[in-house]
Amino acid sequence: MLLLPLTFLLPLAGTLVLALSRGRLGPGVSVWIGTASVGLAAVVTALLAAEYAASDGTAINLTWWRWISVGAFAPTIGLRLDGLALTMLGVITGVGFLIHLFAGWYMRGELGITRFYAYMNLFVFSMVLLVLGDNLLLLFLGWEGVGLCSYLLIGYYYEHSANGAAAFKAFIVTRIGDVFLAIGLFLLFSELGTLNIAVILERIPQLWAQGDATAELAALLILGGALGKSAQVPLHTWLADAMAGPTPVSALIHAATMVTAGVYLIARLHGVFDLAPHAQYLVGVIGALTLLLAGFAALAQTDIKRVLAYSTMSQIGYMFLALGVGAYDAAIFHLMTHAFFKALLFLSAGAVIISCHHEQDMRQLGGLWRRLPLAYGGFVVGGAALAALPLVTAGFYSKDEILWQAFAADQTGLLAAGLMGAVLTSIYTLRLIIGTFHGAMRSDHARKAEPGRGLQHGLPLVVLAILSTLLGGLIVPPLASVLPAGPGEGVTAGHTAVELLATAAAMAGVAAGVWLFVFRRLWLTQQVARGWASKLWWLWHDAWGFDHVFDRTLVQPYRALVNWLRNDPVDGIFNAVARTAKLLNTGLTRTQTGRVRTYATGMVLGATVILLTLSWGA
């Protein structure tokens, strides 16, 4: 139990040491401190996992002190480690350590390396606090902390205004979701009188019946928060632009951890959604819609990181689909395997980008498989897991479980969307690998590519590649005592058929990808250069035009309102009164000359005007 606080105190200590050094630490020392603090947290997590297993799944609770006490509102600084928190903790610290280690190679020679690792450690601290908090206020503190760190890390290269704009966009869009979440927390407290998660899950079945309007409203508000953090439609537009940050940031925040916070939130508050069937079904529909829209968008991207960004949206869509059918354990299982193979893909992409002198446009790469064998291997293994190739990849087992649960829940529409998404995933994954590593080298950057070397470069890629295979799929998260069983629990009829359908979908996508990008590449290039195919390609390249729609309907009207209010009409009225008084004052002061003749003349003229007025009235 005493080890539990170390999981977030160690990264916090790393943050404080780096931040308070005021740049006096050298790059090597900064990398060592930043990486070691997260590595030690990962070791502590492993010890906690052993302790949890020895206790037969008994949750570990630790309350430090009462945080606030205002009437009935008295949240504590309390931690709770159960199977769900342990799974998330393993992903955050384990995958996080590997990414920190790789970042030491990727960021070599960059200015501000101390600042970079301070932000990364602060993010890990906030994320751990989010998943360990036993009450919603502490969870919300970590929730806002990761949002802040995301803003800081996306805009790390702040010298370029576009990077600052991307960071600002991510901050604003996710804040929209956070407002909904905050209102949802207010509603839960007003109805239940507590923010303790365990107590909430215990009380809500006693207070609300299934389908209760309050339960539906609370679930919808929580969903609003989850959509922003997890980049799901319609609050998804920030994630692709967030690729402006360094690639290790994309691997840690925008693939393995922060973007899955919304999935964790819904799974953690599963009791609310169990009583809100309409809101829960909406979760599945949004997930299915996102996985398809993002899958098509990934087909038309030319930047390798943007392909992976839309792939992340799509895979999180699978997790939301699972949540929508009540398969919480399947969603968390895919969250874990996705962290393995997507971190591998992002780090392999980072190896390509650095080796090719910061070139990340697939149209300027090609022919790299001999020059960058380790990065190529990472793409092949990670891509196979992403496409869920059967039996040998971790992604197959988690994605198959989601599709099976959708079938068992009799949600054939969601199952069809999941199968279509599997086809799209295989196609854009083949396109990414072939376009980056095969064919002719299309630029000097590709021809001068230099393979990465050293433990910092190689070890994270090798470990993540191993976890992306069958071995990663054999890691079963300890969720049985934490989350309710999915609709397919204990049912076997039809499972084999769904497995065969999922396998067929993945292999059909592979076959289509090989046909399009190997045998018919020239024909495909000609088709997307003219006619309706070019318009469709630009629509997908532009991610279905959501940014343009939001710009026309929200951003431009808001700017017009701001410009109109810049000269506030209400202020104008009051300012007019003030200006009138000032004008009258100026006129009257000019009559005070100090000359007796002027005053006498004024008196005579005034008296004359009065007499004329009186005589006119008579």
C-alpha positions as CSV (number, residue, x, y, z in Angstrom):
1,M,0.0,0.0,0.0
2,L,2.9,2.4,0.8
3,L,4.2,1.9,-2.8
4,L,1.0,3.2,-4.4
5,P,1.7,7.0,-4.0
6,L,5.2,6.5,-5.6
7,T,3.6,5.8,-8.9
8,F,2.8,9.5,-9.3
9,L,5.2,11.0,-6.7
10,L,8.2,9.8,-8.7
11,P,7.2,11.5,-12.0
12,L,6.2,14.6,-10.0
13,A,9.7,14.7,-8.4
14,G,11.2,14.4,-11.8
15,T,9.1,17.4,-12.9
16,L,10.1,19.5,-10.0
17,V,13.8,18.8,-10.3
18,L,13.8,19.6,-14.0
19,A,11.5,22.6,-13.7
20,L,13.4,24.2,-10.8
21,S,16.9,23.6,-12.4
22,R,16.3,26.7,-14.5
23,G,18.2,25.2,-17.4
24,R,21.4,24.5,-15.4
25,L,21.2,20.7,-16.0
26,G,22.8,19.4,-19.2
27,P,20.8,17.4,-21.8
28,G,22.2,14.1,-20.7
29,V,21.2,14.7,-17.0
30,S,17.8,15.9,-18.0
31,V,17.1,12.8,-20.1
32,W,18.4,10.6,-17.3
33,I,16.2,12.2,-14.7
34,G,13.1,12.3,-16.9
35,T,13.4,8.7,-18.0
36,A,14.5,7.2,-14.6
37,S,11.6,8.8,-12.8
38,V,9.1,7.1,-15.1
39,G,11.1,3.9,-15.2
40,L,11.0,3.6,-11.4
41,A,7.3,4.3,-11.5
42,A,7.0,1.3,-13.9
43,V,9.0,-0.9,-11.4
44,V,6.6,0.2,-8.6
45,T,3.7,-0.7,-10.8
46,A,5.1,-4.2,-11.4
47,L,5.4,-4.7,-7.7
48,L,1.9,-3.5,-7.1
49,A,0.7,-5.9,-9.8
50,A,2.3,-8.8,-7.9
51,E,0.8,-7.6,-4.7
52,Y,-2.6,-7.3,-6.3
53,A,-2.4,-10.8,-7.8
54,A,-1.4,-12.2,-4.4
55,S,-4.5,-10.6,-2.8
56,D,-6.8,-12.4,-5.3
57,G,-8.0,-9.1,-6.8
58,T,-8.8,-7.2,-3.6
59,A,-8.7,-3.5,-4.3
60,I,-6.1,-1.4,-2.5
61,N,-7.5,1.8,-0.9
62,L,-5.5,4.6,0.6
63,T,-6.9,7.9,1.9
64,W,-4.4,10.6,2.9
65,W,-6.5,13.5,4.1
66,R,-9.7,15.5,3.6
67,W,-9.2,17.9,0.8
68,I,-12.1,20.3,1.2
69,S,-14.9,20.4,3.7
70,V,-17.9,22.7,2.8
71,G,-21.1,21.3,4.3
72,A,-21.8,17.9,2.7
73,F,-19.0,18.5,0.2
74,A,-15.9,16.8,1.7
75,P,-13.8,15.1,-1.0
76,T,-10.6,13.4,0.1
77,I,-7.1,12.9,-1.4
78,G,-7.7,9.2,-1.8
79,L,-6.3,6.5,-4.1
80,R,-7.8,3.2,-5.2
81,L,-6.1,0.5,-7.1
82,D,-8.3,-2.2,-8.7
83,G,-7.9,-4.2,-11.9
84,L,-9.0,-1.4,-14.1
85,A,-6.6,1.2,-12.5
86,L,-3.8,-1.4,-12.6
87,T,-4.3,-2.0,-16.3
88,M,-4.2,1.7,-17.0
89,L,-1.2,2.2,-14.7
90,G,0.7,-0.5,-16.5
91,V,0.1,1.2,-19.9
92,I,1.0,4.6,-18.6
93,T,4.2,3.8,-16.8
94,G,5.3,0.8,-18.9
95,V,4.7,2.2,-22.4
96,G,5.5,5.7,-21.0
97,F,9.0,4.5,-19.9
98,L,9.8,3.1,-23.3
99,I,8.6,6.3,-25.0
100,H,10.7,8.4,-22.6
101,L,13.7,6.2,-23.4
102,F,13.2,6.6,-27.1
103,A,12.7,10.3,-26.8
104,G,16.3,10.6,-25.5
105,W,17.5,9.5,-29.0
106,Y,14.8,11.4,-30.9
107,M,15.3,14.7,-29.2
108,R,19.1,14.6,-29.3
109,G,20.5,18.0,-30.1
110,E,17.2,19.8,-29.6
111,L,17.1,23.0,-27.6
112,G,15.0,23.0,-24.4
113,I,15.3,19.2,-23.6
114,T,14.9,19.9,-19.9
115,R,11.6,21.7,-20.6
116,F,10.5,18.8,-22.7
117,Y,11.1,16.1,-20.1
118,A,9.6,18.3,-17.4
119,Y,6.4,18.5,-19.4
120,M,6.5,14.7,-20.2
121,N,6.9,13.9,-16.5
122,L,4.1,16.2,-15.5
123,F,1.9,14.5,-18.0
124,V,2.6,11.1,-16.5
125,F,1.9,12.4,-13.0
126,S,-1.4,13.9,-14.1
127,M,-2.4,10.7,-16.0
128,V,-1.6,8.5,-13.0
129,L,-3.6,10.8,-10.7
130,L,-6.5,10.5,-13.1
131,V,-6.7,6.7,-13.0
132,L,-5.9,6.3,-9.3
133,G,-8.2,8.9,-7.9
134,D,-11.0,7.3,-5.8
135,N,-13.3,10.4,-6.3
136,L,-14.4,12.4,-9.3
137,L,-12.8,15.6,-8.1
138,L,-9.3,14.1,-8.0
139,L,-10.0,12.4,-11.3
140,F,-11.0,15.8,-12.8
141,L,-7.8,17.4,-11.5
142,G,-5.8,14.8,-13.4
143,W,-8.1,15.2,-16.4
144,E,-7.3,18.9,-16.6
145,G,-3.7,18.3,-15.9
146,V,-3.3,16.0,-19.0
147,G,-5.1,18.7,-21.0
148,L,-2.6,21.3,-19.9
149,C,0.3,19.1,-20.7
150,S,-1.1,18.2,-24.1
151,Y,-1.3,22.0,-24.9
152,L,2.3,22.5,-23.7
153,L,3.7,19.5,-25.6
154,I,1.8,20.1,-28.9
155,G,3.1,23.6,-28.9
156,Y,6.7,22.6,-27.9
157,Y,8.1,24.0,-31.1
158,Y,6.6,27.4,-30.3
159,E,8.8,29.3,-32.7
160,H,6.4,28.3,-35.5
161,S,3.0,30.0,-35.2
162,A,1.2,27.0,-36.7
163,N,2.3,24.8,-33.8
164,G,0.9,27.3,-31.4
165,A,-2.4,27.4,-33.3
166,A,-2.5,23.6,-33.2
167,A,-1.9,23.6,-29.4
168,F,-4.6,26.3,-28.9
169,K,-7.1,24.3,-31.1
170,A,-6.5,21.2,-29.0
171,F,-6.9,23.1,-25.8
172,I,-10.2,24.8,-26.9
173,V,-11.8,21.7,-28.4
174,T,-11.1,19.5,-25.4
175,R,-12.2,22.2,-23.0
176,I,-15.7,22.1,-24.7
177,G,-15.9,18.5,-23.6
178,D,-14.5,19.3,-20.2
179,V,-17.4,21.8,-19.6
180,F,-19.9,19.0,-20.2
181,L,-18.0,16.7,-17.8
182,A,-17.9,19.3,-15.1
183,I,-21.6,19.9,-15.3
184,G,-22.1,16.1,-15.2
185,L,-20.1,16.0,-12.0
186,F,-22.2,18.7,-10.5
187,L,-25.3,16.7,-11.4
188,L,-24.0,13.5,-9.8
189,F,-23.1,15.3,-6.6
190,S,-26.4,17.2,-6.4
191,E,-28.3,13.9,-6.9
192,L,-26.1,11.5,-4.9
193,G,-24.4,13.8,-2.3
194,T,-20.9,12.4,-3.0
195,L,-18.1,12.3,-5.6
196,N,-16.6,9.0,-4.3
197,I,-16.7,6.7,-7.3
198,A,-17.3,3.5,-5.4
199,V,-20.2,5.1,-3.4
200,I,-21.7,6.5,-6.6
201,L,-21.7,3.1,-8.3
202,E,-23.3,1.6,-5.2
203,R,-26.0,4.3,-4.8
204,I,-27.2,4.9,-8.3
205,P,-29.2,1.6,-8.8
206,Q,-31.0,2.5,-5.6
207,L,-31.8,6.0,-6.7
208,W,-32.5,5.6,-10.5
209,A,-34.4,3.0,-12.5
210,Q,-33.1,1.9,-15.9
211,G,-34.0,4.6,-18.5
212,D,-34.4,7.3,-15.8
213,A,-34.2,10.8,-17.4
214,T,-31.6,11.9,-14.8
215,A,-29.4,8.9,-15.5
216,E,-29.6,9.6,-19.2
217,L,-28.7,13.2,-18.7
218,A,-25.7,12.4,-16.5
219,A,-24.5,9.8,-19.0
220,L,-24.8,12.3,-21.9
221,L,-22.8,14.9,-20.0
222,I,-20.1,12.4,-19.1
223,L,-20.0,11.3,-22.7
224,G,-19.5,14.9,-23.8
225,G,-16.3,15.0,-21.7
226,A,-15.1,11.6,-23.1
227,L,-15.7,12.8,-26.7
228,G,-13.3,15.7,-26.3
229,K,-10.4,13.8,-24.7
230,S,-10.8,10.7,-26.9
231,A,-11.2,12.7,-30.2
232,Q,-14.5,11.2,-31.3
233,V,-17.0,12.9,-33.6
234,P,-17.8,15.8,-33.4
235,L,-14.9,16.8,-31.0
236,H,-12.2,15.0,-33.0
237,T,-10.8,17.8,-35.2
238,W,-7.9,18.6,-32.9
239,L,-6.1,15.3,-33.0
240,A,-4.7,15.4,-36.5
241,D,-3.3,18.9,-36.0
242,A,-1.8,17.8,-32.7
243,M,0.8,15.9,-34.7
244,A,2.7,19.3,-34.7
245,G,4.3,18.1,-31.5
246,P,7.4,15.9,-31.3
247,T,6.8,12.3,-32.3
248,P,7.4,10.9,-28.8
249,V,4.6,13.2,-27.7
250,S,2.3,11.8,-30.3
251,A,3.2,8.3,-29.2
252,L,2.6,8.9,-25.5
253,I,-0.3,11.4,-25.4
254,H,-2.1,11.0,-28.6
255,A,-1.9,7.2,-29.1
256,A,-1.2,5.3,-25.8
257,T,-2.6,7.3,-22.9
258,M,-4.5,10.6,-23.0
259,V,-6.8,9.9,-25.9
260,T,-7.9,6.7,-24.1
261,A,-8.9,8.7,-21.0
262,G,-12.5,9.0,-22.3
263,V,-12.7,5.2,-22.7
264,Y,-11.4,4.8,-19.1
265,L,-13.9,7.4,-17.8
266,I,-16.9,5.6,-19.3
267,A,-15.7,2.2,-18.2
268,R,-15.1,3.6,-14.7
269,L,-18.6,5.0,-14.5
270,H,-20.2,2.0,-16.2
271,G,-23.0,2.0,-13.6
272,V,-24.4,5.3,-14.9
273,F,-24.4,4.0,-18.5
274,D,-26.0,0.7,-17.6
275,L,-29.0,2.7,-16.4
276,A,-29.0,4.9,-19.5
277,P,-29.6,2.6,-22.5
278,H,-30.2,5.5,-25.0
279,A,-26.9,7.3,-24.0
280,Q,-25.0,4.0,-24.1
281,Y,-26.3,3.1,-27.5
282,L,-25.2,6.6,-28.6
283,V,-21.7,5.8,-27.4
284,G,-21.6,2.8,-29.8
285,V,-23.1,4.8,-32.7
286,I,-20.5,7.6,-32.3
287,G,-17.7,5.0,-32.1
288,A,-18.9,3.3,-35.3
289,L,-19.3,6.6,-37.1
290,T,-15.8,7.8,-36.0
291,L,-14.1,4.6,-36.9
292,L,-15.5,4.8,-40.5
293,L,-15.0,8.5,-41.0
294,A,-11.4,8.4,-39.7
295,G,-10.7,5.3,-41.6
296,F,-11.6,6.9,-44.9
297,A,-9.7,10.0,-44.0
298,A,-6.6,7.9,-43.3
299,L,-6.7,6.6,-46.8
300,A,-6.0,10.1,-48.3
301,Q,-3.3,11.5,-46.0
302,T,0.3,12.0,-47.2
303,D,1.9,12.8,-43.9
304,I,2.8,9.5,-42.1
305,K,1.9,11.0,-38.7
306,R,-1.5,12.2,-39.8
307,V,-2.2,8.7,-41.2
308,L,-1.5,7.3,-37.7
309,A,-3.5,10.1,-36.1
310,Y,-6.7,9.2,-38.0
311,S,-5.9,5.6,-37.3
312,T,-5.9,6.4,-33.6
313,M,-9.3,8.0,-33.9
314,S,-10.6,4.9,-35.7
315,Q,-9.3,2.5,-33.2
316,I,-10.7,4.5,-30.3
317,G,-13.9,4.3,-32.2
318,Y,-13.7,0.5,-31.8
319,M,-13.4,1.0,-28.1
320,F,-16.4,3.3,-28.0
321,L,-18.3,0.7,-30.0
322,A,-17.5,-1.9,-27.4
323,L,-18.6,0.5,-24.6
324,G,-21.8,1.1,-26.4
325,V,-22.8,-2.6,-26.4
326,G,-21.8,-3.0,-22.7
327,A,-18.5,-4.8,-23.4
328,Y,-16.4,-2.7,-21.1
329,D,-13.7,-5.4,-20.6
330,A,-13.3,-5.8,-24.4
331,A,-12.9,-2.0,-24.7
332,I,-10.1,-1.9,-22.1
333,F,-8.4,-5.0,-23.6
334,H,-8.3,-3.2,-27.0
335,L,-7.1,0.0,-25.2
336,M,-4.1,-2.0,-23.9
337,T,-3.1,-3.8,-27.1
338,H,-3.7,-0.5,-29.1
339,A,-1.2,1.2,-26.7
340,F,1.4,-1.4,-27.7
341,F,1.1,-1.4,-31.4
342,K,0.3,2.3,-31.9
343,A,3.2,3.4,-29.7
344,L,5.4,1.1,-31.8
345,L,4.1,2.7,-35.1
346,F,4.6,6.2,-33.8
347,L,8.1,5.5,-32.6
348,S,9.0,3.7,-35.8
349,A,7.6,6.8,-37.7
350,G,9.8,9.0,-35.5
351,A,12.8,6.8,-36.5
352,V,12.0,7.4,-40.1
353,I,11.5,11.1,-39.6
354,I,14.8,11.7,-37.8
355,S,16.7,9.3,-40.1
356,C,15.4,11.1,-43.2
357,H,16.2,14.6,-41.8
358,H,12.7,15.4,-40.6
359,E,11.0,14.3,-43.8
360,Q,7.5,12.8,-43.1
361,D,5.7,13.2,-46.4
362,M,5.2,9.7,-47.9
363,R,5.4,11.2,-51.4
364,Q,9.1,12.2,-50.7
365,L,10.1,8.9,-49.1
366,G,10.0,5.3,-50.5
367,G,12.6,2.6,-50.8
368,L,13.7,2.7,-47.1
369,W,13.2,-0.9,-46.1
370,R,16.9,-1.8,-46.6
371,R,18.3,1.4,-45.1
372,L,16.0,1.4,-42.0
373,P,15.4,-2.3,-41.2
374,L,14.4,-1.8,-37.5
375,A,11.9,1.0,-38.3
376,Y,10.6,-1.2,-41.2
377,G,10.2,-4.1,-38.9
378,G,8.4,-1.9,-36.4
379,F,6.0,-0.8,-39.1
380,V,5.4,-4.3,-40.3
381,V,4.7,-5.8,-36.9
382,G,2.7,-2.7,-35.7
383,G,0.8,-2.5,-39.0
384,A,0.0,-6.2,-38.8
385,A,-1.4,-5.7,-35.3
386,L,-3.3,-2.6,-36.4
387,A,-4.8,-4.6,-39.3
388,A,-5.6,-7.4,-36.8
389,L,-4.0,-10.1,-38.9
390,P,-5.2,-13.4,-37.4
391,L,-3.6,-15.5,-34.7
392,V,-0.2,-13.9,-34.6
393,T,-1.0,-10.3,-33.6
394,A,-2.3,-8.8,-30.4
395,G,-4.7,-6.6,-32.3
396,F,-6.5,-9.6,-33.6
397,Y,-7.6,-10.9,-30.2
398,S,-8.8,-7.5,-28.9
399,K,-10.6,-6.5,-32.1
400,D,-12.2,-9.9,-32.5
401,E,-13.5,-9.7,-28.9
402,I,-15.2,-6.3,-29.7
403,L,-16.8,-7.7,-32.9
404,W,-18.0,-10.8,-31.1
405,Q,-19.5,-8.7,-28.3
406,A,-21.4,-6.6,-30.8
407,F,-22.7,-9.7,-32.4
408,A,-23.7,-11.2,-29.0
409,A,-25.5,-7.9,-28.2
410,D,-27.5,-8.3,-31.4
411,Q,-26.2,-5.0,-32.7
412,T,-25.7,-6.1,-36.3
413,G,-25.4,-2.5,-37.5
414,L,-22.4,-1.8,-35.2
415,L,-21.0,-5.2,-36.2
416,A,-21.2,-4.3,-39.9
417,A,-19.5,-1.0,-39.2
418,G,-16.7,-2.8,-37.3
419,L,-16.1,-5.2,-40.2
420,M,-16.0,-2.3,-42.7
421,G,-13.6,-0.5,-40.4
422,A,-11.4,-3.7,-40.4
423,V,-11.2,-3.6,-44.3
424,L,-10.3,0.1,-44.3
425,T,-7.7,-0.4,-41.6
426,S,-5.9,-3.0,-43.7
427,I,-6.0,-0.9,-46.8
428,Y,-4.6,2.3,-45.3
429,T,-2.0,0.3,-43.3
430,L,-0.7,-1.3,-46.5
431,R,-0.7,2.1,-48.2
432,L,1.4,3.5,-45.4
433,I,4.0,0.8,-45.4
434,I,4.3,0.5,-49.1
435,G,4.4,4.2,-49.7
436,T,7.1,4.8,-47.0
437,F,9.4,1.8,-47.4
438,H,8.9,0.3,-50.9
439,G,9.3,1.6,-54.5
440,A,11.9,4.1,-55.6
441,M,13.5,6.7,-53.3
442,R,11.8,9.9,-54.2
443,S,14.0,12.5,-52.5
444,D,17.5,13.2,-51.3
445,H,16.3,12.9,-47.8
446,A,15.3,9.3,-48.5
447,R,18.5,8.6,-50.3
448,K,20.6,10.0,-47.4
449,A,18.6,8.1,-44.7
450,E,20.8,7.0,-41.8
451,P,19.6,4.1,-39.6
452,G,19.3,4.9,-35.9
453,R,21.6,3.1,-33.4
454,G,21.9,2.6,-29.7
455,L,19.9,1.2,-26.8
456,Q,17.6,4.3,-26.6
457,H,16.6,3.8,-30.2
458,G,16.4,0.0,-30.5
459,L,15.2,-1.3,-27.1
460,P,11.8,0.5,-27.1
461,L,11.0,-0.7,-30.7
462,V,12.0,-4.3,-30.0
463,V,10.0,-4.5,-26.7
464,L,6.9,-2.9,-28.2
465,A,7.2,-5.2,-31.3
466,I,7.1,-8.2,-29.0
467,L,4.1,-6.9,-27.1
468,S,2.3,-6.3,-30.4
469,T,2.5,-9.9,-31.3
470,L,0.6,-12.9,-29.9
471,L,2.4,-12.4,-26.6
472,G,0.7,-9.1,-26.0
473,G,-2.6,-10.7,-26.9
474,L,-2.1,-13.2,-24.1
475,I,-1.9,-10.5,-21.4
476,V,-5.4,-10.5,-19.9
477,P,-6.3,-7.4,-17.9
478,P,-7.6,-8.3,-14.4
479,L,-11.1,-6.8,-14.9
480,A,-13.4,-9.6,-13.8
481,S,-14.1,-8.2,-10.3
482,V,-14.3,-4.5,-11.5
483,L,-16.4,-4.4,-14.7
484,P,-19.6,-6.3,-15.5
485,A,-19.5,-9.1,-18.0
486,G,-20.1,-8.3,-21.6
487,P,-23.2,-9.6,-23.5
488,G,-21.1,-12.5,-25.0
489,E,-19.9,-13.8,-21.6
490,G,-20.6,-17.5,-21.4
491,V,-22.0,-17.7,-25.0
492,T,-20.2,-19.6,-27.7
493,A,-22.8,-19.9,-30.5
494,G,-21.6,-17.9,-33.5
495,H,-18.2,-17.0,-32.1
496,T,-16.3,-18.9,-34.7
497,A,-18.3,-17.4,-37.5
498,V,-17.5,-13.9,-36.2
499,E,-13.8,-14.8,-36.0
500,L,-13.9,-16.0,-39.6
501,L,-15.7,-12.8,-40.7
502,A,-13.2,-10.6,-38.9
503,T,-10.3,-12.6,-40.5
504,A,-11.9,-12.3,-43.9
505,A,-12.4,-8.6,-43.5
506,A,-8.7,-8.1,-42.5
507,M,-7.4,-10.3,-45.3
508,A,-9.8,-8.7,-47.9
509,G,-8.3,-5.3,-46.9
510,V,-4.8,-6.6,-47.3
511,A,-5.6,-8.1,-50.7
512,A,-7.3,-4.8,-51.8
513,G,-4.2,-2.8,-50.6
514,V,-1.8,-5.0,-52.5
515,W,-3.9,-4.8,-55.6
516,L,-4.3,-1.0,-55.4
517,F,-0.8,0.0,-54.3
518,V,1.4,-2.6,-55.9
519,F,-0.3,-3.8,-59.1
520,R,-2.5,-0.8,-60.0
521,R,-0.6,2.1,-58.5
522,L,-0.2,4.1,-61.7
523,W,-3.9,3.6,-62.5
524,L,-4.9,4.6,-59.0
525,T,-2.7,7.8,-59.3
526,Q,-4.4,8.7,-62.6
527,Q,-7.9,8.1,-61.1
528,V,-7.4,10.4,-58.1
529,A,-6.0,13.1,-60.4
530,R,-9.2,13.8,-62.2
531,G,-13.0,13.6,-62.1
532,W,-15.1,12.4,-59.2
533,A,-12.3,10.4,-57.8
534,S,-10.2,13.5,-57.2
535,K,-13.0,15.2,-55.5
536,L,-13.6,12.2,-53.2
537,W,-9.9,12.1,-52.5
538,W,-9.8,15.7,-51.5
539,L,-12.9,15.2,-49.3
540,W,-11.1,12.4,-47.4
541,H,-7.8,14.3,-47.4
542,D,-9.7,17.2,-45.8
543,A,-11.2,14.8,-43.2
544,W,-14.8,15.3,-44.6
545,G,-14.5,19.1,-44.2
546,F,-15.4,19.2,-40.5
547,D,-12.9,22.1,-39.9
548,H,-14.5,24.1,-42.7
549,V,-18.0,23.5,-41.3
550,F,-16.9,24.5,-37.8
551,D,-15.1,27.6,-39.2
552,R,-18.2,28.8,-41.1
553,T,-20.8,28.0,-38.4
554,L,-18.8,28.7,-35.2
555,V,-15.5,30.5,-35.6
556,Q,-16.4,33.1,-38.2
557,P,-19.7,34.1,-36.5
558,Y,-17.9,34.3,-33.2
559,R,-15.2,36.5,-34.6
560,A,-17.8,38.8,-36.2
561,L,-19.6,39.1,-32.9
562,V,-16.2,39.9,-31.2
563,N,-15.5,42.6,-33.8
564,W,-19.0,44.1,-33.3
565,L,-18.6,44.0,-29.5
566,R,-15.2,45.6,-29.8
567,N,-17.1,48.9,-30.0
568,D,-19.7,47.7,-27.5
569,P,-23.0,49.4,-28.3
570,V,-24.0,49.5,-24.6
571,D,-20.7,51.2,-23.8
572,G,-21.4,53.5,-26.7
573,I,-24.6,54.8,-25.2
574,F,-23.0,55.5,-21.8
575,N,-20.0,57.0,-23.5
576,A,-22.4,59.3,-25.5
577,V,-23.9,60.6,-22.2
578,A,-20.5,61.2,-20.8
579,R,-19.4,63.0,-24.0
580,T,-22.5,65.2,-24.0
581,A,-21.9,66.2,-20.4
582,K,-18.3,66.9,-21.2
583,L,-19.3,69.1,-24.2
584,L,-21.8,71.0,-22.1
585,N,-19.2,71.5,-19.4
586,T,-16.8,72.8,-22.0
587,G,-19.3,75.3,-23.4
588,L,-20.2,76.6,-19.9
589,T,-16.6,77.0,-18.8
590,R,-15.9,79.2,-21.8
591,T,-18.5,81.7,-20.5
592,Q,-16.5,82.2,-17.3
593,T,-14.0,84.9,-18.6
594,G,-13.7,87.0,-15.5
595,R,-14.8,90.2,-17.4
596,V,-17.5,92.3,-15.8
597,R,-18.7,93.7,-19.2
598,T,-19.2,90.2,-20.5
599,Y,-21.2,89.2,-17.4
600,A,-23.3,92.5,-17.6
601,T,-24.0,91.9,-21.3
602,G,-25.0,88.3,-20.5
603,M,-27.4,89.5,-17.8
604,V,-29.0,92.1,-20.1
605,L,-29.4,89.5,-22.9
606,G,-30.8,87.0,-20.5
607,A,-33.3,89.4,-19.1
608,T,-34.3,90.5,-22.6
609,V,-35.0,86.8,-23.6
610,I,-37.0,86.3,-20.5
611,L,-39.2,89.4,-21.0
612,L,-39.7,88.6,-24.7
613,T,-40.8,85.0,-23.7
614,L,-43.2,86.3,-21.1
615,S,-44.7,88.9,-23.5
616,W,-45.1,86.3,-26.2
617,G,-47.0,84.1,-23.9
618,A,-49.2,86.9,-22.7
